[in-house]
Amino acid sequence: MLGADDHDPGFSISPTFLSRDELKRMGFTRHRLERAVAERRIIRVRKGRYVHGNLDPDLVTVAKLGGRLDCVSLVRRLGVFVWDASLPLHIQVDVGASRLPPRPSAVVCHWRTSRAREFELVADVVEALAQAVRCQGPREAIAMLDSALHNRLIDQRALGLVFARLPRRFTALRGLLDARSESGAESLMRLILRTLGCDVDLQVKISGVGRVDFILDGWLIVECDSETHHSGWGAQKRDRRRDLAAARVGYTTVRVIAEDIFFHRDEVREALTDVLAHGPRRQTRRQNSSVPGAAR
């Protein structure tokens, strides 16, 4: 099930070193190889090991360091949500590997055995996801695994293999996953909503409105808006028409931007708590106003 719909189109899931023997089979004589290296069509990364010149720069770095792309660096390149895009390069290196060049201080190295073959430049995806769970906080790990499931990078069987590689203390995270979340912001919002003590429905279809991210207590719609999918006047017009259609059938809509979900979750939680507090009182006023003789 490898490969997410929105992964980097220039990134291959199974890049490998090229050996001298393999290059000879491809028709590279010594002279042709020297010329290809001089022209950067082939890159010599280590003694007797080469890669294609158009290979992803991170993979060239990994090849030179004698490791494999791993952890958050790998899963992010496969279209999986990783909250902190500024994380340094993570690589996996086989236990016992020797004669490796010095690594830059910014590179994070994970020493472990791997199911990946010797000449592969990327770690096994299950191994990478398990490592990425360790390298992030619980909330961020949940959002990442939601994304991996939603994008069909892994299935439930592979998810079980991920947790089999983790200490037992991580087991509780599995019960908090939901592959219906379509973005990292939705996953993180779902975790915020769990703390509000209200009924939460996820990815609900409303006739005349369409599918909404969340409905709280049967009346409050919460939508998670990102610049990627909600910028531009066309997208804003669509959203406002949906909100009006929802209001006509009794819903109130709150739109929370992804930036606030990521960086201001306490404020988001407090705001939604206050909004929910108005619901029952408003219903009571509406009911009282329909009773003959009710105070005005």
C-alpha positions as CSV (number, residue, x, y, z in Angstrom):
1,M,0.0,0.0,0.0
2,L,3.0,2.3,-0.4
3,G,2.5,5.8,-1.8
4,A,0.3,8.7,-0.8
5,D,-1.6,10.6,-3.4
6,D,0.2,13.9,-2.6
7,H,3.7,12.6,-2.2
8,D,6.6,14.4,-3.9
9,P,6.4,13.2,-7.5
10,G,10.2,13.4,-7.8
11,F,10.8,11.1,-4.9
12,S,11.2,7.4,-5.4
13,I,10.2,4.9,-2.6
14,S,13.0,2.5,-3.5
15,P,16.2,4.4,-4.6
16,T,19.4,2.4,-4.4
17,F,23.1,2.8,-4.8
18,L,24.6,1.9,-8.2
19,S,27.6,-0.4,-8.0
20,R,30.4,-0.5,-10.6
21,D,29.1,-3.9,-11.8
22,E,25.6,-2.5,-12.3
23,L,26.9,0.5,-14.2
24,K,28.9,-1.8,-16.4
25,R,25.7,-3.8,-17.2
26,M,24.1,-0.5,-18.1
27,G,26.8,0.1,-20.7
28,F,29.1,2.4,-18.7
29,T,32.7,1.9,-19.7
30,R,35.3,3.4,-17.4
31,H,35.6,6.4,-19.8
32,R,31.9,6.9,-20.0
33,L,31.5,6.7,-16.3
34,E,34.3,9.3,-15.7
35,R,32.5,11.6,-18.2
36,A,29.1,11.0,-16.5
37,V,30.6,11.8,-13.1
38,A,32.3,15.0,-14.5
39,E,29.0,16.1,-16.0
40,R,27.1,15.3,-12.7
41,R,24.8,12.8,-14.5
42,I,26.2,10.2,-12.1
43,I,27.4,11.1,-8.6
44,R,30.1,9.1,-6.8
45,V,29.0,9.1,-3.2
46,R,31.3,6.5,-1.6
47,K,34.0,4.2,-2.8
48,G,32.5,1.9,-5.4
49,R,29.0,3.4,-4.9
50,Y,27.2,5.8,-7.2
51,V,23.8,7.4,-7.6
52,H,21.9,9.1,-10.4
53,G,22.6,12.7,-10.8
54,N,18.9,13.7,-10.6
55,L,18.4,11.9,-7.3
56,D,16.7,13.9,-4.5
57,P,19.4,16.0,-2.7
58,D,18.5,14.5,0.7
59,L,19.0,11.0,-0.7
60,V,22.4,12.1,-2.1
61,T,23.3,13.3,1.4
62,V,22.1,10.1,3.0
63,A,24.1,8.0,0.5
64,K,27.3,10.0,1.3
65,L,26.7,9.4,5.0
66,G,26.3,5.7,4.6
67,G,22.7,5.6,5.9
68,R,19.1,5.5,4.8
69,L,16.4,8.3,4.8
70,D,14.4,7.6,8.0
71,C,11.8,8.7,10.5
72,V,10.1,12.0,10.0
73,S,12.3,12.9,7.0
74,L,11.1,9.8,5.1
75,V,7.4,9.8,6.0
76,R,7.1,13.6,5.3
77,R,8.4,13.0,1.8
78,L,5.8,10.3,1.2
79,G,2.9,12.8,1.8
80,V,2.4,12.0,5.5
81,F,1.6,14.9,7.9
82,V,4.5,15.9,10.1
83,W,3.8,18.9,12.2
84,D,7.2,20.4,12.4
85,A,8.5,20.8,8.8
86,S,11.8,22.3,10.2
87,L,13.0,19.1,11.8
88,P,16.5,18.2,10.7
89,L,17.4,15.3,8.4
90,H,16.9,11.9,10.1
91,I,18.8,8.9,8.9
92,Q,19.0,5.2,9.8
93,V,22.4,3.5,10.0
94,D,23.0,-0.2,10.5
95,V,24.4,-1.2,13.9
96,G,28.1,-2.1,13.4
97,A,28.5,0.0,10.2
98,S,32.1,1.3,9.9
99,R,34.2,3.6,7.9
100,L,31.5,6.2,7.8
101,P,32.3,9.9,7.1
102,P,31.7,12.5,9.8
103,R,28.1,13.5,10.0
104,P,26.9,17.2,10.2
105,S,25.7,18.1,13.7
106,A,22.2,18.8,12.3
107,V,21.7,15.3,11.1
108,V,19.9,12.9,13.5
109,C,21.2,9.4,13.3
110,H,19.2,6.3,14.4
111,W,21.4,3.3,14.9
112,R,19.4,0.1,14.4
113,T,19.2,-3.0,12.3
114,S,16.8,-2.7,9.3
115,R,14.8,-5.0,7.0
116,A,15.9,-2.7,4.1
117,R,18.4,-4.2,1.7
118,E,22.1,-3.2,1.8
119,F,21.9,-0.9,-1.3
120,E,18.6,0.8,-0.5
121,L,18.7,4.5,0.5
122,V,15.4,4.6,2.4
123,A,14.4,2.8,5.5
124,D,11.5,0.4,5.7
125,V,8.3,2.4,6.1
126,V,7.0,0.6,9.1
127,E,10.4,1.1,10.8
128,A,10.4,4.8,9.9
129,L,6.9,5.4,11.3
130,A,7.7,3.6,14.5
131,Q,10.9,5.7,14.8
132,A,8.9,8.9,14.0
133,V,6.4,8.1,16.9
134,R,9.4,8.1,19.2
135,C,10.8,11.4,17.8
136,Q,7.6,13.4,18.3
137,G,5.1,14.2,21.0
138,P,2.0,12.1,21.4
139,R,-0.4,14.5,19.7
140,E,2.0,14.9,16.7
141,A,2.5,11.2,16.5
142,I,-1.3,10.6,16.4
143,A,-1.7,13.1,13.6
144,M,1.1,11.5,11.7
145,L,-0.4,8.0,12.0
146,D,-3.9,9.3,11.1
147,S,-2.4,10.7,7.9
148,A,-0.5,7.5,7.1
149,L,-3.8,5.6,7.4
150,H,-5.9,8.1,5.6
151,N,-3.5,8.3,2.7
152,R,-3.3,4.5,2.6
153,L,0.4,4.4,3.1
154,I,-0.3,1.6,5.6
155,D,-3.2,-0.5,6.5
156,Q,-4.3,-1.9,9.9
157,R,-2.0,-4.9,9.6
158,A,1.0,-2.6,9.0
159,L,-0.2,-0.3,11.8
160,G,0.0,-3.3,14.1
161,L,3.6,-3.9,13.0
162,V,4.4,-0.2,13.8
163,F,3.1,-0.6,17.4
164,A,4.9,-4.0,17.7
165,R,8.1,-2.1,17.3
166,L,7.3,0.4,20.1
167,P,7.4,0.1,23.9
168,R,4.1,-0.8,25.6
169,R,3.7,2.8,26.8
170,F,2.8,3.8,23.3
171,T,-0.1,1.3,23.0
172,A,-2.7,3.8,24.3
173,L,-2.1,6.0,21.2
174,R,-3.6,3.4,18.9
175,G,-7.1,3.8,20.4
176,L,-6.9,7.5,19.6
177,L,-6.3,7.2,15.9
178,D,-9.0,7.9,13.3
179,A,-8.2,7.5,9.6
180,R,-11.2,9.7,8.7
181,S,-9.2,12.8,9.6
182,E,-8.2,14.3,6.2
183,S,-5.5,16.6,7.5
184,G,-3.1,17.1,10.4
185,A,-5.2,20.1,11.5
186,E,-8.3,17.9,11.7
187,S,-6.4,15.3,13.8
188,L,-5.2,17.8,16.2
189,M,-8.6,19.5,16.4
190,R,-10.2,16.2,17.2
191,L,-7.8,15.8,20.2
192,I,-8.8,19.2,21.4
193,L,-12.5,18.4,21.1
194,R,-12.1,15.2,23.1
195,T,-11.3,17.5,26.1
196,L,-14.5,19.5,25.9
197,G,-16.9,16.8,27.3
198,C,-19.3,17.1,24.4
199,D,-20.6,14.8,21.7
200,V,-18.3,14.9,18.7
201,D,-19.3,13.6,15.2
202,L,-16.6,13.5,12.6
203,Q,-16.9,14.0,8.8
204,V,-20.7,14.4,8.7
205,K,-22.7,14.8,5.5
206,I,-25.6,17.4,5.8
207,S,-28.2,17.5,3.0
208,G,-27.8,20.8,1.1
209,V,-24.5,21.6,2.8
210,G,-22.1,18.7,2.1
211,R,-19.6,17.1,4.4
212,V,-18.4,19.1,7.4
213,D,-15.4,18.4,9.6
214,F,-17.1,18.1,13.0
215,I,-20.5,18.6,14.6
216,L,-20.6,19.2,18.4
217,D,-23.6,18.4,20.5
218,G,-25.7,18.1,17.3
219,W,-25.7,21.8,16.5
220,L,-22.3,23.4,16.3
221,I,-20.2,22.8,13.1
222,V,-16.5,23.2,13.5
223,E,-14.5,23.5,10.3
224,C,-10.7,23.4,10.1
225,D,-9.4,25.9,7.5
226,S,-6.0,26.0,6.0
227,E,-4.5,28.4,3.6
228,T,-3.9,25.6,1.1
229,H,-7.5,24.7,0.7
230,H,-9.4,27.9,1.7
231,S,-7.5,30.8,0.2
232,G,-8.8,32.8,-2.7
233,W,-12.1,34.5,-3.1
234,G,-13.6,31.4,-4.9
235,A,-12.9,29.2,-1.9
236,Q,-14.3,31.8,0.5
237,K,-17.5,32.2,-1.5
238,R,-18.0,28.5,-1.4
239,D,-17.4,28.3,2.4
240,R,-19.8,31.2,3.1
241,R,-22.5,29.7,1.0
242,R,-22.1,26.4,2.8
243,D,-22.3,28.2,6.2
244,L,-25.5,30.0,5.1
245,A,-27.0,26.7,4.0
246,A,-26.1,25.1,7.3
247,A,-27.6,28.0,9.2
248,R,-30.9,27.6,7.4
249,V,-31.3,24.1,8.8
250,G,-30.3,25.1,12.4
251,Y,-26.6,24.8,12.6
252,T,-24.0,27.4,13.8
253,T,-20.6,27.2,12.0
254,V,-17.3,28.1,13.6
255,R,-14.2,28.1,11.4
256,V,-10.8,27.7,13.1
257,I,-7.6,28.3,11.1
258,A,-4.9,25.6,11.1
259,E,-2.4,28.1,12.5
260,D,-4.4,28.5,15.7
261,I,-4.9,24.7,16.0
262,F,-1.2,24.2,15.7
263,F,0.1,27.1,17.9
264,H,-2.8,28.3,20.1
265,R,-4.7,25.2,21.1
266,D,-5.5,26.5,24.6
267,E,-7.2,29.6,23.2
268,V,-9.1,27.5,20.7
269,R,-10.3,25.2,23.5
270,E,-11.4,28.1,25.6
271,A,-13.2,29.8,22.7
272,L,-15.1,26.6,21.8
273,T,-16.0,26.0,25.4
274,D,-17.6,29.5,25.5
275,V,-19.4,28.9,22.2
276,L,-20.9,25.6,23.4
277,A,-22.0,27.3,26.7
278,H,-24.4,29.5,24.7
279,G,-26.2,26.7,22.9
280,P,-28.5,25.4,25.7
281,R,-29.3,29.0,26.9
282,R,-30.3,30.0,23.3
283,Q,-32.5,27.0,23.0
284,T,-34.2,27.8,26.4
285,R,-34.9,31.4,25.3
286,R,-36.4,30.2,22.0
287,Q,-38.6,27.7,23.9
288,N,-39.7,30.4,26.4
289,S,-40.6,32.9,23.7
290,S,-43.0,30.4,22.2
291,V,-45.0,30.0,25.4
292,P,-48.1,32.2,25.6
293,G,-47.6,34.9,28.2
294,A,-43.8,34.4,28.4
295,A,-41.9,37.5,29.5
296,R,-40.7,39.8,26.8
